Amino acid sequence: MLARRFFIICLLCSILGSALSILVAETARPARSWDAASALPCITTADRGCR
C-alpha cells in the first residue's frame, strides 16, 4: 500500500516536472527564432570558397 502511494506520487511529480520544463523551454525561446537562421547567400571566391 505504501509502495503504491509512493509510486503514484513519484509519477505525478515526474509528469508535473516534465510539463513545467516544457513550459519554461517554450517561454525562453524567442518568438521569431526562424529569422535568425536566414543568412545571406554564400559568395564564393576562386581561392577560398565561401566568405
mmCIF entry with sequence, helices, sheets and N, C-alpha, C, O atoms, coordinates in Angstrom:
data_MODEL
# 
_entry.id   MODEL 
# 
_entity.id                         1 
_entity.type                       polymer 
_entity.pdbx_number_of_molecules   1 
# 
_entity_poly.entity_id                      1 
_entity_poly.type                           'polypeptide(L)' 
_entity_poly.nstd_linkage                   no 
_entity_poly.nstd_monomer                   no 
_entity_poly.pdbx_seq_one_letter_code       MLARRFFIICLLCSILGSALSILVAETARPARSWDAASALPCITTADRGCR 
_entity_poly.pdbx_seq_one_letter_code_can   MLARRFFIICLLCSILGSALSILVAETARPARSWDAASALPCITTADRGCR 
_entity_poly.pdbx_strand_id                 A 
# 
loop_
_entity_poly_seq.entity_id 
_entity_poly_seq.num 
_entity_poly_seq.mon_id 
_entity_poly_seq.hetero 
1 1  MET n 
1 2  LEU n 
1 3  ALA n 
1 4  ARG n 
1 5  ARG n 
1 6  PHE n 
1 7  PHE n 
1 8  ILE n 
1 9  ILE n 
1 10 CYS n 
1 11 LEU n 
1 12 LEU n 
1 13 CYS n 
1 14 SER n 
1 15 ILE n 
1 16 LEU n 
1 17 GLY n 
1 18 SER n 
1 19 ALA n 
1 20 LEU n 
1 21 SER n 
1 22 ILE n 
1 23 LEU n 
1 24 VAL n 
1 25 ALA n 
1 26 GLU n 
1 27 THR n 
1 28 ALA n 
1 29 ARG n 
1 30 PRO n 
1 31 ALA n 
1 32 ARG n 
1 33 SER n 
1 34 TRP n 
1 35 ASP n 
1 36 ALA n 
1 37 ALA n 
1 38 SER n 
1 39 ALA n 
1 40 LEU n 
1 41 PRO n 
1 42 CYS n 
1 43 ILE n 
1 44 THR n 
1 45 THR n 
1 46 ALA n 
1 47 ASP n 
1 48 ARG n 
1 49 GLY n 
1 50 CYS n 
1 51 ARG n 
# 
_struct_asym.id          A 
_struct_asym.entity_id   1 
# 
loop_
_struct_conf.conf_type_id 
_struct_conf.id 
_struct_conf.pdbx_PDB_helix_id 
_struct_conf.beg_label_comp_id 
_struct_conf.beg_label_asym_id 
_struct_conf.beg_label_seq_id 
_struct_conf.pdbx_beg_PDB_ins_code 
_struct_conf.end_label_comp_id 
_struct_conf.end_label_asym_id 
_struct_conf.end_label_seq_id 
_struct_conf.pdbx_end_PDB_ins_code 
_struct_conf.beg_auth_comp_id 
_struct_conf.beg_auth_asym_id 
_struct_conf.beg_auth_seq_id 
_struct_conf.end_auth_comp_id 
_struct_conf.end_auth_asym_id 
_struct_conf.end_auth_seq_id 
_struct_conf.pdbx_PDB_helix_class 
_struct_conf.details 
_struct_conf.pdbx_PDB_helix_length 
HELX_P HELX_P1 AA1 LEU A 2  ? ALA A 28 ? LEU A 2  ALA A 28 1 ? 27 
HELX_P HELX_P2 AA2 TRP A 34 ? ALA A 37 ? TRP A 34 ALA A 37 1 ? 4  
# 
_struct_conf_type.id          HELX_P 
_struct_conf_type.criteria    ? 
_struct_conf_type.reference   ? 
# 
_struct_sheet.id               AA1 
_struct_sheet.type             ? 
_struct_sheet.number_strands   2 
_struct_sheet.details          ? 
# 
_struct_sheet_order.sheet_id     AA1 
_struct_sheet_order.range_id_1   1 
_struct_sheet_order.range_id_2   2 
_struct_sheet_order.offset       ? 
_struct_sheet_order.sense        anti-parallel 
# 
loop_
_struct_sheet_range.sheet_id 
_struct_sheet_range.id 
_struct_sheet_range.beg_label_comp_id 
_struct_sheet_range.beg_label_asym_id 
_struct_sheet_range.beg_label_seq_id 
_struct_sheet_range.pdbx_beg_PDB_ins_code 
_struct_sheet_range.end_label_comp_id 
_struct_sheet_range.end_label_asym_id 
_struct_sheet_range.end_label_seq_id 
_struct_sheet_range.pdbx_end_PDB_ins_code 
_struct_sheet_range.beg_auth_comp_id 
_struct_sheet_range.beg_auth_asym_id 
_struct_sheet_range.beg_auth_seq_id 
_struct_sheet_range.end_auth_comp_id 
_struct_sheet_range.end_auth_asym_id 
_struct_sheet_range.end_auth_seq_id 
AA1 1 THR A 44 ? THR A 45 ? THR A 44 THR A 45 
AA1 2 GLY A 49 ? CYS A 50 ? GLY A 49 CYS A 50 
# 
loop_
_atom_site.group_PDB 
_atom_site.id 
_atom_site.type_symbol 
_atom_site.label_atom_id 
_atom_site.label_alt_id 
_atom_site.label_comp_id 
_atom_site.label_asym_id 
_atom_site.label_entity_id 
_atom_site.label_seq_id 
_atom_site.pdbx_PDB_ins_code 
_atom_site.Cartn_x 
_atom_site.Cartn_y 
_atom_site.Cartn_z 
_atom_site.occupancy 
_atom_site.B_iso_or_equiv 
_atom_site.pdbx_formal_charge 
_atom_site.auth_seq_id 
_atom_site.auth_comp_id 
_atom_site.auth_asym_id 
_atom_site.auth_atom_id 
_atom_site.pdbx_PDB_model_num 
ATOM 1   N N  . MET A 1 1  ? 0.819  -1.192 0.000   1.00 0.00 ? 1  MET A N  1 
ATOM 2   C CA . MET A 1 1  ? 0.000  0.000  0.000   1.00 0.00 ? 1  MET A CA 1 
ATOM 3   C C  . MET A 1 1  ? 0.868  1.264  0.000   1.00 0.00 ? 1  MET A C  1 
ATOM 4   O O  . MET A 1 1  ? 0.608  2.214  -0.738  1.00 0.00 ? 1  MET A O  1 
ATOM 5   N N  . LEU A 1 2  ? 1.899  1.251  0.840   1.00 0.00 ? 2  LEU A N  1 
ATOM 6   C CA . LEU A 1 2  ? 2.783  2.408  0.912   1.00 0.00 ? 2  LEU A CA 1 
ATOM 7   C C  . LEU A 1 2  ? 3.593  2.558  -0.377  1.00 0.00 ? 2  LEU A C  1 
ATOM 8   O O  . LEU A 1 2  ? 3.838  3.670  -0.843  1.00 0.00 ? 2  LEU A O  1 
ATOM 9   N N  . ALA A 1 3  ? 4.003  1.426  -0.943  1.00 0.00 ? 3  ALA A N  1 
ATOM 10  C CA . ALA A 1 3  ? 4.764  1.471  -2.196  1.00 0.00 ? 3  ALA A CA 1 
ATOM 11  C C  . ALA A 1 3  ? 3.905  1.998  -3.340  1.00 0.00 ? 3  ALA A C  1 
ATOM 12  O O  . ALA A 1 3  ? 4.411  2.704  -4.212  1.00 0.00 ? 3  ALA A O  1 
ATOM 13  N N  . ARG A 1 4  ? 2.634  1.673  -3.351  1.00 0.00 ? 4  ARG A N  1 
ATOM 14  C CA . ARG A 1 4  ? 1.733  2.158  -4.396  1.00 0.00 ? 4  ARG A CA 1 
ATOM 15  C C  . ARG A 1 4  ? 1.562  3.675  -4.293  1.00 0.00 ? 4  ARG A C  1 
ATOM 16  O O  . ARG A 1 4  ? 1.578  4.375  -5.306  1.00 0.00 ? 4  ARG A O  1 
ATOM 17  N N  . ARG A 1 5  ? 1.402  4.175  -3.082  1.00 0.00 ? 5  ARG A N  1 
ATOM 18  C CA . ARG A 1 5  ? 1.279  5.628  -2.895  1.00 0.00 ? 5  ARG A CA 1 
ATOM 19  C C  . ARG A 1 5  ? 2.564  6.338  -3.316  1.00 0.00 ? 5  ARG A C  1 
ATOM 20  O O  . ARG A 1 5  ? 2.527  7.383  -3.967  1.00 0.00 ? 5  ARG A O  1 
ATOM 21  N N  . PHE A 1 6  ? 3.691  5.758  -2.938  1.00 0.00 ? 6  PHE A N  1 
ATOM 22  C CA . PHE A 1 6  ? 4.975  6.350  -3.317  1.00 0.00 ? 6  PHE A CA 1 
ATOM 23  C C  . PHE A 1 6  ? 5.130  6.376  -4.833  1.00 0.00 ? 6  PHE A C  1 
ATOM 24  O O  . PHE A 1 6  ? 5.604  7.364  -5.393  1.00 0.00 ? 6  PHE A O  1 
ATOM 25  N N  . PHE A 1 7  ? 4.735  5.300  -5.495  1.00 0.00 ? 7  PHE A N  1 
ATOM 26  C CA . PHE A 1 7  ? 4.818  5.232  -6.952  1.00 0.00 ? 7  PHE A CA 1 
ATOM 27  C C  . PHE A 1 7  ? 3.916  6.278  -7.593  1.00 0.00 ? 7  PHE A C  1 
ATOM 28  O O  . PHE A 1 7  ? 4.324  6.935  -8.551  1.00 0.00 ? 7  PHE A O  1 
ATOM 29  N N  . ILE A 1 8  ? 2.704  6.446  -7.086  1.00 0.00 ? 8  ILE A N  1 
ATOM 30  C CA . ILE A 1 8  ? 1.774  7.430  -7.650  1.00 0.00 ? 8  ILE A CA 1 
ATOM 31  C C  . ILE A 1 8  ? 2.297  8.843  -7.442  1.00 0.00 ? 8  ILE A C  1 
ATOM 32  O O  . ILE A 1 8  ? 2.199  9.676  -8.343  1.00 0.00 ? 8  ILE A O  1 
ATOM 33  N N  . ILE A 1 9  ? 2.849  9.124  -6.276  1.00 0.00 ? 9  ILE A N  1 
ATOM 34  C CA . ILE A 1 9  ? 3.402  10.458 -6.015  1.00 0.00 ? 9  ILE A CA 1 
ATOM 35  C C  . ILE A 1 9  ? 4.599  10.726 -6.921  1.00 0.00 ? 9  ILE A C  1 
ATOM 36  O O  . ILE A 1 9  ? 4.731  11.824 -7.461  1.00 0.00 ? 9  ILE A O  1 
ATOM 37  N N  . CYS A 1 10 ? 5.467  9.741  -7.091  1.00 0.00 ? 10 CYS A N  1 
ATOM 38  C CA . CYS A 1 10 ? 6.625  9.914  -7.981  1.00 0.00 ? 10 CYS A CA 1 
ATOM 39  C C  . CYS A 1 10 ? 6.189  10.102 -9.426  1.00 0.00 ? 10 CYS A C  1 
ATOM 40  O O  . CYS A 1 10 ? 6.776  10.905 -10.153 1.00 0.00 ? 10 CYS A O  1 
ATOM 41  N N  . LEU A 1 11 ? 5.174  9.377  -9.844  1.00 0.00 ? 11 LEU A N  1 
ATOM 42  C CA . LEU A 1 11 ? 4.667  9.509  -11.201 1.00 0.00 ? 11 LEU A CA 1 
ATOM 43  C C  . LEU A 1 11 ? 4.073  10.893 -11.433 1.00 0.00 ? 11 LEU A C  1 
ATOM 44  O O  . LEU A 1 11 ? 4.327  11.513 -12.466 1.00 0.00 ? 11 LEU A O  1 
ATOM 45  N N  . LEU A 1 12 ? 3.292  11.377 -10.486 1.00 0.00 ? 12 LEU A N  1 
ATOM 46  C CA . LEU A 1 12 ? 2.710  12.716 -10.611 1.00 0.00 ? 12 LEU A CA 1 
ATOM 47  C C  . LEU A 1 12 ? 3.787  13.798 -10.611 1.00 0.00 ? 12 LEU A C  1 
ATOM 48  O O  . LEU A 1 12 ? 3.693  14.773 -11.356 1.00 0.00 ? 12 LEU A O  1 
ATOM 49  N N  . CYS A 1 13 ? 4.803  13.627 -9.781  1.00 0.00 ? 13 CYS A N  1 
ATOM 50  C CA . CYS A 1 13 ? 5.896  14.605 -9.753  1.00 0.00 ? 13 CYS A CA 1 
ATOM 51  C C  . CYS A 1 13 ? 6.671  14.616 -11.063 1.00 0.00 ? 13 CYS A C  1 
ATOM 52  O O  . CYS A 1 13 ? 7.068  15.682 -11.535 1.00 0.00 ? 13 CYS A O  1 
ATOM 53  N N  . SER A 1 14 ? 6.890  13.459 -11.652 1.00 0.00 ? 14 SER A N  1 
ATOM 54  C CA . SER A 1 14 ? 7.622  13.421 -12.922 1.00 0.00 ? 14 SER A CA 1 
ATOM 55  C C  . SER A 1 14 ? 6.794  14.028 -14.051 1.00 0.00 ? 14 SER A C  1 
ATOM 56  O O  . SER A 1 14 ? 7.342  14.708 -14.919 1.00 0.00 ? 14 SER A O  1 
ATOM 57  N N  . ILE A 1 15 ? 5.481  13.791 -14.049 1.00 0.00 ? 15 ILE A N  1 
ATOM 58  C CA . ILE A 1 15 ? 4.620  14.399 -15.071 1.00 0.00 ? 15 ILE A CA 1 
ATOM 59  C C  . ILE A 1 15 ? 4.592  15.910 -14.900 1.00 0.00 ? 15 ILE A C  1 
ATOM 60  O O  . ILE A 1 15 ? 4.690  16.650 -15.879 1.00 0.00 ? 15 ILE A O  1 
ATOM 61  N N  . LEU A 1 16 ? 4.458  16.371 -13.658 1.00 0.00 ? 16 LEU A N  1 
ATOM 62  C CA . LEU A 1 16 ? 4.448  17.807 -13.394 1.00 0.00 ? 16 LEU A CA 1 
ATOM 63  C C  . LEU A 1 16 ? 5.788  18.445 -13.772 1.00 0.00 ? 16 LEU A C  1 
ATOM 64  O O  . LEU A 1 16 ? 5.819  19.537 -14.339 1.00 0.00 ? 16 LEU A O  1 
ATOM 65  N N  . GLY A 1 17 ? 6.884  17.770 -13.461 1.00 0.00 ? 17 GLY A N  1 
ATOM 66  C CA . GLY A 1 17 ? 8.203  18.294 -13.812 1.00 0.00 ? 17 GLY A CA 1 
ATOM 67  C C  . GLY A 1 17 ? 8.410  18.376 -15.314 1.00 0.00 ? 17 GLY A C  1 
ATOM 68  O O  . GLY A 1 17 ? 8.996  19.338 -15.809 1.00 0.00 ? 17 GLY A O  1 
ATOM 69  N N  . SER A 1 18 ? 7.940  17.382 -16.035 1.00 0.00 ? 18 SER A N  1 
ATOM 70  C CA . SER A 1 18 ? 8.054  17.404 -17.496 1.00 0.00 ? 18 SER A CA 1 
ATOM 71  C C  . SER A 1 18 ? 7.227  18.530 -18.096 1.00 0.00 ? 18 SER A C  1 
ATOM 72  O O  . SER A 1 18 ? 7.684  19.235 -18.995 1.00 0.00 ? 18 SER A O  1 
ATOM 73  N N  . ALA A 1 19 ? 6.012  18.696 -17.598 1.00 0.00 ? 19 ALA A N  1 
ATOM 74  C CA . ALA A 1 19 ? 5.156  19.770 -18.103 1.00 0.00 ? 19 ALA A CA 1 
ATOM 75  C C  . ALA A 1 19 ? 5.751  21.134 -17.794 1.00 0.00 ? 19 ALA A C  1 
ATOM 76  O O  . ALA A 1 19 ? 5.692  22.040 -18.626 1.00 0.00 ? 19 ALA A O  1 
ATOM 77  N N  . LEU A 1 20 ? 6.321  21.287 -16.611 1.00 0.00 ? 20 LEU A N  1 
ATOM 78  C CA . LEU A 1 20 ? 6.926  22.562 -16.240 1.00 0.00 ? 20 LEU A CA 1 
ATOM 79  C C  . LEU A 1 20 ? 8.161  22.856 -17.082 1.00 0.00 ? 20 LEU A C  1 
ATOM 80  O O  . LEU A 1 20 ? 8.387  24.006 -17.460 1.00 0.00 ? 20 LEU A O  1 
ATOM 81  N N  . SER A 1 21 ? 8.961  21.842 -17.382 1.00 0.00 ? 21 SER A N  1 
ATOM 82  C CA . SER A 1 21 ? 10.151 22.073 -18.201 1.00 0.00 ? 21 SER A CA 1 
ATOM 83  C C  . SER A 1 21 ? 9.770  22.438 -19.633 1.00 0.00 ? 21 SER A C  1 
ATOM 84  O O  . SER A 1 21 ? 10.449 23.251 -20.261 1.00 0.00 ? 21 SER A O  1 
ATOM 85  N N  . ILE A 1 22 ? 8.704  21.854 -20.156 1.00 0.00 ? 22 ILE A N  1 
ATOM 86  C CA . ILE A 1 22 ? 8.226  22.223 -21.492 1.00 0.00 ? 22 ILE A CA 1 
ATOM 87  C C  . ILE A 1 22 ? 7.754  23.665 -21.493 1.00 0.00 ? 22 ILE A C  1 
ATOM 88  O O  . ILE A 1 22 ? 8.037  24.419 -22.424 1.00 0.00 ? 22 ILE A O  1 
ATOM 89  N N  . LEU A 1 23 ? 7.034  24.049 -20.444 1.00 0.00 ? 23 LEU A N  1 
ATOM 90  C CA . LEU A 1 23 ? 6.541  25.418 -20.339 1.00 0.00 ? 23 LEU A CA 1 
ATOM 91  C C  . LEU A 1 23 ? 7.692  26.415 -20.277 1.00 0.00 ? 23 LEU A C  1 
ATOM 92  O O  . LEU A 1 23 ? 7.657  27.442 -20.954 1.00 0.00 ? 23 LEU A O  1 
ATOM 93  N N  . VAL A 1 24 ? 8.700  26.126 -19.480 1.00 0.00 ? 24 VAL A N  1 
ATOM 94  C CA . VAL A 1 24 ? 9.846  27.024 -19.345 1.00 0.00 ? 24 VAL A CA 1 
ATOM 95  C C  . VAL A 1 24 ? 10.617 27.111 -20.653 1.00 0.00 ? 24 VAL A C  1 
ATOM 96  O O  . VAL A 1 24 ? 11.063 28.194 -21.032 1.00 0.00 ? 24 VAL A O  1 
ATOM 97  N N  . ALA A 1 25 ? 10.782 25.995 -21.345 1.00 0.00 ? 25 ALA A N  1 
ATOM 98  C CA . ALA A 1 25 ? 11.522 25.992 -22.608 1.00 0.00 ? 25 ALA A CA 1 
ATOM 99  C C  . ALA A 1 25 ? 10.775 26.781 -23.677 1.00 0.00 ? 25 ALA A C  1 
ATOM 100 O O  . ALA A 1 25 ? 11.411 27.432 -24.506 1.00 0.00 ? 25 ALA A O  1 
ATOM 101 N N  . GLU A 1 26 ? 9.457  26.744 -23.682 1.00 0.00 ? 26 GLU A N  1 
ATOM 102 C CA . GLU A 1 26 ? 8.682  27.482 -24.677 1.00 0.00 ? 26 GLU A CA 1 
ATOM 103 C C  . GLU A 1 26 ? 8.776  28.983 -24.453 1.00 0.00 ? 26 GLU A C  1 
ATOM 104 O O  . GLU A 1 26 ? 8.852  29.738 -25.423 1.00 0.00 ? 26 GLU A O  1 
ATOM 105 N N  . THR A 1 27 ? 8.773  29.436 -23.211 1.00 0.00 ? 27 THR A N  1 
ATOM 106 C CA . THR A 1 27 ? 8.825  30.872 -22.950 1.00 0.00 ? 27 THR A CA 1 
ATOM 107 C C  . THR A 1 27 ? 10.232 31.426 -23.108 1.00 0.00 ? 27 THR A C  1 
ATOM 108 O O  . THR A 1 27 ? 10.392 32.628 -23.323 1.00 0.00 ? 27 THR A O  1 
ATOM 109 N N  . ALA A 1 28 ? 11.255 30.587 -23.008 1.00 0.00 ? 28 ALA A N  1 
ATOM 110 C CA . ALA A 1 28 ? 12.628 31.064 -23.139 1.00 0.00 ? 28 ALA A CA 1 
ATOM 111 C C  . ALA A 1 28 ? 13.026 31.252 -24.594 1.00 0.00 ? 28 ALA A C  1 
ATOM 112 O O  . ALA A 1 28 ? 13.945 32.014 -24.891 1.00 0.00 ? 28 ALA A O  1 
ATOM 113 N N  . ARG A 1 29 ? 12.356 30.578 -25.487 1.00 0.00 ? 29 ARG A N  1 
ATOM 114 C CA . ARG A 1 29 ? 12.684 30.652 -26.904 1.00 0.00 ? 29 ARG A CA 1 
ATOM 115 C C  . ARG A 1 29 ? 12.111 31.937 -27.505 1.00 0.00 ? 29 ARG A C  1 
ATOM 116 O O  . ARG A 1 29 ? 10.969 32.286 -27.208 1.00 0.00 ? 29 ARG A O  1 
ATOM 117 N N  . PRO A 1 30 ? 12.869 32.648 -28.340 1.00 0.00 ? 30 PRO A N  1 
ATOM 118 C CA . PRO A 1 30 ? 12.308 33.844 -28.981 1.00 0.00 ? 30 PRO A CA 1 
ATOM 119 C C  . PRO A 1 30 ? 11.161 33.481 -29.921 1.00 0.00 ? 30 PRO A C  1 
ATOM 120 O O  . PRO A 1 30 ? 11.126 32.387 -30.483 1.00 0.00 ? 30 PRO A O  1 
ATOM 121 N N  . ALA A 1 31 ? 10.235 34.407 -30.082 1.00 0.00 ? 31 ALA A N  1 
ATOM 122 C CA . ALA A 1 31 ? 9.035  34.128 -30.867 1.00 0.00 ? 31 ALA A CA 1 
ATOM 123 C C  . ALA A 1 31 ? 9.363  33.920 -32.342 1.00 0.00 ? 31 ALA A C  1 
ATOM 124 O O  . ALA A 1 31 ? 8.743  33.079 -32.994 1.00 0.00 ? 31 ALA A O  1 
ATOM 125 N N  . ARG A 1 32 ? 10.311 34.657 -32.872 1.00 0.00 ? 32 ARG A N  1 
ATOM 126 C CA . ARG A 1 32 ? 10.644 34.552 -34.297 1.00 0.00 ? 32 ARG A CA 1 
ATOM 127 C C  . ARG A 1 32 ? 12.063 34.040 -34.470 1.00 0.00 ? 32 ARG A C  1 
ATOM 128 O O  . ARG A 1 32 ? 12.902 34.701 -35.082 1.00 0.00 ? 32 ARG A O  1 
ATOM 129 N N  . SER A 1 33 ? 12.324 32.868 -33.933 1.00 0.00 ? 33 SER A N  1 
ATOM 130 C CA . SER A 1 33 ? 13.677 32.322 -33.993 1.00 0.00 ? 33 SER A CA 1 
ATOM 131 C C  . SER A 1 33 ? 14.066 31.887 -35.399 1.00 0.00 ? 33 SER A C  1 
ATOM 132 O O  . SER A 1 33 ? 15.253 31.725 -35.681 1.00 0.00 ? 33 SER A O  1 
ATOM 133 N N  . TRP A 1 34 ? 13.092 31.695 -36.288 1.00 0.00 ? 34 TRP A N  1 
ATOM 134 C CA . TRP A 1 34 ? 13.424 31.257 -37.636 1.00 0.00 ? 34 TRP A CA 1 
ATOM 135 C C  . TRP A 1 34 ? 14.057 32.382 -38.444 1.00 0.00 ? 34 TRP A C  1 
ATOM 136 O O  . TRP A 1 34 ? 14.697 32.106 -39.458 1.00 0.00 ? 34 TRP A O  1 
ATOM 137 N N  . ASP A 1 35 ? 13.903 33.653 -38.029 1.00 0.00 ? 35 ASP A N  1 
ATOM 138 C CA . ASP A 1 35 ? 14.551 34.764 -38.729 1.00 0.00 ? 35 ASP A CA 1 
ATOM 139 C C  . ASP A 1 35 ? 16.067 34.715 -38.567 1.00 0.00 ? 35 ASP A C  1 
ATOM 140 O O  . ASP A 1 35 ? 16.801 35.102 -39.476 1.00 0.00 ? 35 ASP A O  1 
ATOM 141 N N  . ALA A 1 36 ? 16.530 34.249 -37.435 1.00 0.00 ? 36 ALA A N  1 
ATOM 142 C CA . ALA A 1 36 ? 17.968 34.194 -37.186 1.00 0.00 ? 36 ALA A CA 1 
ATOM 143 C C  . ALA A 1 36 ? 18.651 33.167 -38.075 1.00 0.00 ? 36 ALA A C  1 
ATOM 144 O O  . ALA A 1 36 ? 19.845 33.283 -38.350 1.00 0.00 ? 36 ALA A O  1 
ATOM 145 N N  . ALA A 1 37 ? 17.920 32.178 -38.522 1.00 0.00 ? 37 ALA A N  1 
ATOM 146 C CA . ALA A 1 37 ? 18.515 31.127 -39.342 1.00 0.00 ? 37 ALA A CA 1 
ATOM 147 C C  . ALA A 1 37 ? 18.707 31.564 -40.790 1.00 0.00 ? 37 ALA A C  1 
ATOM 148 O O  . ALA A 1 37 ? 19.515 30.976 -41.508 1.00 0.00 ? 37 ALA A O  1 
ATOM 149 N N  . SER A 1 38 ? 17.983 32.575 -41.221 1.00 0.00 ? 38 SER A N  1 
ATOM 150 C CA . SER A 1 38 ? 18.130 33.024 -42.603 1.00 0.00 ? 38 SER A CA 1 
ATOM 151 C C  . SER A 1 38 ? 19.404 33.853 -42.719 1.00 0.00 ? 38 SER A C  1 
ATOM 152 O O  . SER A 1 38 ? 19.576 34.841 -42.005 1.00 0.00 ? 38 SER A O  1 
ATOM 153 N N  . ALA A 1 39 ? 20.271 33.459 -43.596 1.00 0.00 ? 39 ALA A N  1 
ATOM 154 C CA . ALA A 1 39 ? 21.560 34.123 -43.762 1.00 0.00 ? 39 ALA A CA 1 
ATOM 155 C C  . ALA A 1 39 ? 21.683 34.637 -45.188 1.00 0.00 ? 39 ALA A C  1 
ATOM 156 O O  . ALA A 1 39 ? 20.902 34.280 -46.070 1.00 0.00 ? 39 ALA A O  1 
ATOM 157 N N  . LEU A 1 40 ? 22.661 35.464 -45.383 1.00 0.00 ? 40 LEU A N  1 
ATOM 158 C CA . LEU A 1 40 ? 22.946 35.956 -46.724 1.00 0.00 ? 40 LEU A CA 1 
ATOM 159 C C  . LEU A 1 40 ? 23.501 34.817 -47.569 1.00 0.00 ? 40 LEU A C  1 
ATOM 160 O O  . LEU A 1 40 ? 24.124 33.899 -47.036 1.00 0.00 ? 40 LEU A O  1 
ATOM 161 N N  . PRO A 1 41 ? 23.284 34.864 -48.863 1.00 0.00 ? 41 PRO A N  1 
ATOM 162 C CA . PRO A 1 41 ? 23.828 33.791 -49.699 1.00 0.00 ? 41 PRO A CA 1 
ATOM 163 C C  . PRO A 1 41 ? 25.357 33.790 -49.678 1.00 0.00 ? 41 PRO A C  1 
ATOM 164 O O  . PRO A 1 41 ? 25.990 34.825 -49.472 1.00 0.00 ? 41 PRO A O  1 
ATOM 165 N N  . CYS A 1 42 ? 25.913 32.653 -49.887 1.00 0.00 ? 42 CYS A N  1 
ATOM 166 C CA . CYS A 1 42 ? 27.356 32.486 -49.863 1.00 0.00 ? 42 CYS A CA 1 
ATOM 167 C C  . CYS A 1 42 ? 27.964 33.056 -51.144 1.00 0.00 ? 42 CYS A C  1 
ATOM 168 O O  . CYS A 1 42 ? 27.523 32.741 -52.250 1.00 0.00 ? 42 CYS A O  1 
ATOM 169 N N  . ILE A 1 43 ? 28.975 33.890 -50.977 1.00 0.00 ? 43 ILE A N  1 
ATOM 170 C CA . ILE A 1 43 ? 29.695 34.444 -52.124 1.00 0.00 ? 43 ILE A CA 1 
ATOM 171 C C  . ILE A 1 43 ? 30.993 33.658 -52.249 1.00 0.00 ? 43 ILE A C  1 
ATOM 172 O O  . ILE A 1 43 ? 31.852 33.728 -51.370 1.00 0.00 ? 43 ILE A O  1 
ATOM 173 N N  . THR A 1 44 ? 31.136 32.923 -53.320 1.00 0.00 ? 44 THR A N  1 
ATOM 174 C CA . THR A 1 44 ? 32.329 32.092 -53.471 1.00 0.00 ? 44 THR A CA 1 
ATOM 175 C C  . THR A 1 44 ? 33.414 32.860 -54.214 1.00 0.00 ? 44 THR A C  1 
ATOM 176 O O  . THR A 1 44 ? 33.143 33.641 -55.126 1.00 0.00 ? 44 THR A O  1 
ATOM 177 N N  . THR A 1 45 ? 34.622 32.616 -53.802 1.00 0.00 ? 45 THR A N  1 
ATOM 178 C CA . THR A 1 45 ? 35.781 33.182 -54.485 1.00 0.00 ? 45 THR A CA 1 
ATOM 179 C C  . THR A 1 45 ? 36.583 32.045 -55.091 1.00 0.00 ? 45 THR A C  1 
ATOM 180 O O  . THR A 1 45 ? 36.386 30.879 -54.749 1.00 0.00 ? 45 THR A O  1 
ATOM 181 N N  . ALA A 1 46 ? 37.479 32.389 -55.982 1.00 0.00 ? 46 ALA A N  1 
ATOM 182 C CA . ALA A 1 46 ? 38.246 31.363 -56.684 1.00 0.00 ? 46 ALA A CA 1 
ATOM 183 C C  . ALA A 1 46 ? 39.241 30.660 -55.766 1.00 0.00 ? 46 ALA A C  1 
ATOM 184 O O  . ALA A 1 46 ? 39.523 29.479 -55.970 1.00 0.00 ? 46 ALA A O  1 
ATOM 185 N N  . ASP A 1 47 ? 39.779 31.346 -54.768 1.00 0.00 ? 47 ASP A N  1 
ATOM 186 C CA . ASP A 1 47 ? 40.834 30.741 -53.962 1.00 0.00 ? 47 ASP A CA 1 
ATOM 187 C C  . ASP A 1 47 ? 40.350 30.155 -52.630 1.00 0.00 ? 47 ASP A C  1 
ATOM 188 O O  . ASP A 1 47 ? 40.960 29.202 -52.145 1.00 0.00 ? 47 ASP A O  1 
ATOM 189 N N  . ARG A 1 48 ? 39.297 30.673 -52.028 1.00 0.00 ? 48 ARG A N  1 
ATOM 190 C CA . ARG A 1 48 ? 38.932 30.228 -50.683 1.00 0.00 ? 48 ARG A CA 1 
ATOM 191 C C  . ARG A 1 48 ? 37.559 29.589 -50.570 1.00 0.00 ? 48 ARG A C  1 
ATOM 192 O O  . ARG A 1 48 ? 37.275 28.973 -49.542 1.00 0.00 ? 48 ARG A O  1 
ATOM 193 N N  . GLY A 1 49 ? 36.737 29.696 -51.514 1.00 0.00 ? 49 GLY A N  1 
ATOM 194 C CA . GLY A 1 49 ? 35.387 29.161 -51.362 1.00 0.00 ? 49 GLY A CA 1 
ATOM 195 C C  . GLY A 1 49 ? 34.448 30.239 -50.828 1.00 0.00 ? 49 GLY A C  1 
ATOM 196 O O  . GLY A 1 49 ? 34.417 31.353 -51.350 1.00 0.00 ? 49 GLY A O  1 
ATOM 197 N N  . CYS A 1 50 ? 33.712 29.921 -49.827 1.00 0.00 ? 50 CYS A N  1 
ATOM 198 C CA . CYS A 1 50 ? 32.693 30.824 -49.295 1.00 0.00 ? 50 CYS A CA 1 
ATOM 199 C C  . CYS A 1 50 ? 33.310 31.838 -48.341 1.00 0.00 ? 50 CYS A C  1 
ATOM 200 O O  . CYS A 1 50 ? 34.141 31.481 -47.507 1.00 0.00 ? 50 CYS A O  1 
ATOM 201 N N  . ARG A 1 51 ? 32.910 33.091 -48.459 1.00 0.00 ? 51 ARG A N  1 
ATOM 202 C CA . ARG A 1 51 ? 33.374 34.089 -47.495 1.00 0.00 ? 51 ARG A CA 1 
ATOM 203 C C  . ARG A 1 51 ? 32.236 34.920 -47.001 1.00 0.00 ? 51 ARG A C  1 
ATOM 204 O O  . ARG A 1 51 ? 32.436 35.816 -46.181 1.00 0.00 ? 51 ARG A O  1 
# 
